[in-house]
Amino acid sequence: MKALEAAKRIRYSPDSDVLYFLLAEGEEEYFEEPIPGVHIEYDESGHVIGIEILHASKLLKDFLRRATPK
């Protein structure tokens, strides 16, 4: 996957502290929360279309430190 394409599929919002992984295009029909703060989003066919991590800086502190450009 090209870097630009990956950047469009992985988004972090520092204002809301949410990290989002877009896995497939589609409308979210429902989501599950397998662990607190992690939402797995599904389309109407039951396919995973996205993963949303709330309070990402707390849950993924070390990962975000390495992934953020300096």
C-alpha positions in Angstrom: 0.0 0.0 0.0 1.4 3.4 -0.9 2.1 5.9 1.9 -0.5 8.4 0.6 -3.2 5.7 0.4 -2.4 4.5 3.9 -2.6 8.1 5.2 -6.1 8.3 3.9 -7.1 5.1 5.6 -5.5 5.9 9.0 -6.5 9.1 10.7 -5.8 10.6 14.1 -7.6 13.6 15.5 -5.8 15.2 18.4 -8.8 17.3 19.2 -11.0 14.3 19.9 -8.1 11.9 20.6 -9.5 9.3 18.2 -7.5 7.0 16.0 -9.5 5.6 13.1 -8.6 2.8 10.6 -10.7 2.7 7.5 -10.7 -0.9 6.2 -13.4 -0.7 3.6 -15.8 1.7 2.1 -19.4 1.5 3.3 -22.0 2.7 5.7 -21.7 1.7 9.3 -24.7 -0.4 10.3 -23.6 -1.2 13.8 -20.5 -1.5 16.0 -19.2 -3.7 18.8 -16.9 -2.6 21.7 -14.7 -5.7 22.4 -12.7 -3.7 24.9 -13.6 -0.3 26.4 -12.7 2.5 24.0 -12.3 0.3 20.9 -15.1 0.1 18.4 -15.3 -2.4 15.5 -17.6 -1.0 12.8 -19.6 -3.3 10.5 -21.6 -2.7 7.4 -25.1 -4.2 6.8 -23.5 -7.5 5.5 -21.5 -7.9 8.7 -18.2 -7.0 7.2 -15.7 -5.0 9.2 -15.3 -1.6 7.7 -13.5 0.3 10.4 -11.8 0.4 13.8 -12.1 3.4 16.0 -10.0 3.8 19.1 -11.2 6.4 21.6 -8.8 8.1 24.0 -6.1 6.8 21.7 -3.3 8.8 23.3 -3.9 6.9 26.6 -4.5 3.5 25.0 -1.7 3.7 22.5 0.7 6.1 24.0 3.9 4.4 22.9 2.7 3.7 19.4 1.6 7.3 18.8 4.9 8.6 20.1 6.8 6.5 17.4 4.3 7.2 14.6 4.0 11.0 15.0 6.4 12.9 12.7 8.8 15.1 14.6 
